[in-house]
Amino acid sequence: MPNRITVQINDHAYFVTFKLRGIVYGSDLLEKTDEVYRSLEEPWRYNRLFDIRAFINILQFEDFRALADQWRSLAGGPTPTRFAVVTDDATRAARIEAFDPLFPDITSRVFSRTRDAIGWLTEGVQVHNVVAPTRRVV
């Protein structure tokens, strides 16, 4: 089965992009985010972008709760970061926004274009070039 989650890490602008394609189960996403966050020296400094335009199935409430618990555990407590989701599906956008209470220290927004999400994630980040080389994680 081909990898359904592609990850890119931008160490210069401090954000991680997760692209989900096809069918991705909550347990697979949790495993991948754990792997990626643990590879970062200070994961709590990184904002996150989830591109779910090619994602087929739906994550359940329990999946979002597990992601929230995972983040709190890795960050060691409240850590204000940003979480952007790229989707062109209005129903998914509304559903994602309904889970905001699970992430009280995280500001989330839904976008229809990746470049708008990246612009928002990198506001105020001191970098010379936002499209600096990224690390690709399987």
Residue pairs with C-beta under 8 A, 6 or more apart in sequence:
3 138
4 20
4 21
4 22
4 23
4 24
4 28
5 18
5 19
5 20
5 21
5 24
5 28
5 29
5 32
6 18
6 19
6 21
6 136
6 138
7 16
7 17
7 18
7 19
7 32
7 36
7 136
7 137
7 138
8 16
8 17
8 19
8 134
8 135
8 136
8 137
9 16
9 17
9 36
9 39
9 40
9 46
9 134
9 135
9 136
9 137
10 16
10 17
10 130
10 132
10 134
11 132
11 134
11 135
12 127
12 128
12 129
12 130
12 132
12 133
13 118
13 121
13 122
13 125
13 127
13 130
13 132
14 45
14 46
14 47
14 125
15 46
15 47
15 48
15 49
15 118
15 121
15 122
16 36
16 40
16 46
16 47
16 48
16 49
17 48
17 49
17 50
17 51
17 134
18 29
18 32
18 33
18 36
18 48
18 49
18 50
18 51
19 51
19 54
20 29
20 50
20 51
20 52
20 54
20 55
21 54
21 55
22 54
22 55
22 56
23 56
23 57
24 55
24 57
25 57
26 59
26 60
26 62
26 63
26 66
29 59
29 63
29 67
30 63
30 66
30 67
30 70
33 67
33 70
34 70
34 74
35 137
36 137
37 43
37 70
37 71
37 74
38 74
39 137
40 46
43 74
43 75
44 74
44 75
44 76
44 79
44 81
45 81
46 81
47 81
47 82
47 83
47 84
47 121
47 122
48 81
48 82
48 83
48 84
48 121
49 84
49 85
49 86
49 114
49 117
49 118
49 121
50 83
50 84
50 85
50 86
51 85
51 86
51 114
51 117
52 85
52 86
52 87
52 92
53 86
53 87
53 88
53 89
55 87
58 92
58 95
61 99
64 99
64 102
65 102
67 102
68 102
68 103
71 79
71 103
71 106
72 78
78 104
78 105
79 105
80 105
80 106
80 107
81 105
81 106
81 107
82 106
82 107
82 108
82 109
82 120
82 121
83 103
83 106
83 107
83 108
83 109
84 108
84 109
84 110
84 111
84 117
84 118
84 120
84 121
85 92
85 93
85 96
85 108
85 109
85 110
85 111
85 117
86 110
86 111
86 112
86 113
86 114
86 117
87 93
87 96
87 110
87 112
88 112
93 110
96 108
96 110
97 108
97 110
100 108
109 117
109 120
111 117
111 120
118 130
122 130
